[in-house]
Amino acid sequence: MREPSKKILEKDVEAAVVRYAKSKGFWCKKFLSPNARAAPDRVFKIQGFVFFFLEFKRPGKAVKVPSDEHERAQLREHQRIREAGGVVHLVDDIEQGK
């Protein structure tokens, strides 16, 4: 009997992308901002390039139209970072994240 395929969660996407990035020499840290609950998940840096943020979602959930207040808050926070000259990407696929 075949095992049902494991559902890929946000944490699985994040772990795979972080593992890959570290193997390529990226500095990666969990990004926590006590006053901004909607902050992106991780900050990345590699020598010679700017810092950038990744917001991880489970597969198929990196939508452009937010479905709840938390997603709306995340998109507002991402826009603020971009307006300040930062880079933020939504990642809902391991290969895309790599």
C-alpha positions as CSV (number, residue, x, y, z in Angstrom):
1,M,0.0,0.0,0.0
2,R,1.3,3.4,-1.0
3,E,1.8,6.1,1.7
4,P,-0.2,9.3,1.1
5,S,2.0,12.1,-0.1
6,K,3.0,14.5,2.7
7,K,1.4,17.9,2.5
8,I,4.1,20.6,2.1
9,L,3.7,23.3,4.8
10,E,5.1,26.8,5.0
11,K,7.8,25.6,7.4
12,D,8.9,22.9,4.9
13,V,9.4,25.5,2.1
14,E,11.2,27.8,4.5
15,A,13.6,25.1,5.8
16,A,14.5,23.8,2.3
17,V,15.2,27.3,1.0
18,V,17.2,28.3,4.0
19,R,19.2,25.1,3.9
20,Y,19.9,25.7,0.2
21,A,20.8,29.4,0.7
22,K,23.3,28.6,3.5
23,S,24.9,25.9,1.3
24,K,25.5,28.7,-1.2
25,G,27.1,31.1,1.4
26,F,24.1,33.2,2.2
27,W,23.8,34.7,5.7
28,C,20.2,34.0,6.7
29,K,18.4,34.9,9.9
30,K,14.8,34.6,11.2
31,F,13.5,38.1,11.2
32,L,11.6,39.1,14.3
33,S,10.2,42.5,14.9
34,P,8.3,42.8,18.2
35,N,6.3,45.8,17.1
36,A,5.5,44.5,13.6
37,R,3.7,41.1,13.7
38,A,3.4,41.2,9.9
39,A,7.2,41.4,9.3
40,P,8.7,39.0,6.6
41,D,9.9,35.6,7.8
42,R,13.6,35.8,7.0
43,V,16.4,38.2,6.1
44,F,19.1,37.1,3.7
45,K,22.5,38.6,2.6
46,I,25.4,37.5,0.5
47,Q,28.6,39.4,0.0
48,G,28.4,42.1,-2.6
49,F,24.6,42.3,-2.7
50,V,21.9,44.0,-0.7
51,F,19.9,42.5,2.2
52,F,16.6,41.1,1.1
53,F,13.6,39.6,2.8
54,L,11.6,36.5,2.0
55,E,8.0,35.8,3.2
56,F,7.3,32.1,3.0
57,K,3.9,30.6,2.3
58,R,2.7,27.0,1.8
59,P,2.5,26.0,-1.9
60,G,-0.2,27.9,-3.8
61,K,-0.7,30.6,-1.1
62,A,1.6,33.4,-2.3
63,V,-1.5,35.3,-3.6
64,K,-1.6,38.9,-4.7
65,V,-5.0,39.5,-3.2
66,P,-4.9,39.0,0.6
67,S,-7.7,36.9,2.1
68,D,-7.6,38.0,5.7
69,E,-6.4,40.9,7.9
70,H,-3.0,39.3,8.7
71,E,-2.2,38.9,5.0
72,R,-3.3,42.5,4.4
73,A,-1.0,43.6,7.2
74,Q,1.9,41.6,5.7
75,L,1.4,43.2,2.3
76,R,1.3,46.7,3.9
77,E,4.6,45.9,5.7
78,H,6.2,44.6,2.5
79,Q,5.2,47.8,0.7
80,R,6.7,49.9,3.5
81,I,10.0,48.0,3.2
82,R,9.9,48.5,-0.6
83,E,9.2,52.2,-0.2
84,A,12.3,52.4,2.0
85,G,14.4,50.8,-0.7
86,G,14.2,47.2,0.5
87,V,13.5,44.0,-1.4
88,V,10.8,41.6,-0.3
89,H,9.7,38.4,-2.2
90,L,6.9,36.0,-1.5
91,V,7.9,32.4,-1.8
92,D,5.5,29.5,-1.9
93,D,7.6,27.0,-3.9
94,I,11.0,25.5,-3.0
95,E,12.4,25.7,-6.5
96,Q,11.3,29.3,-6.8
97,G,12.9,30.1,-3.5
98,K,16.2,28.6,-4.6
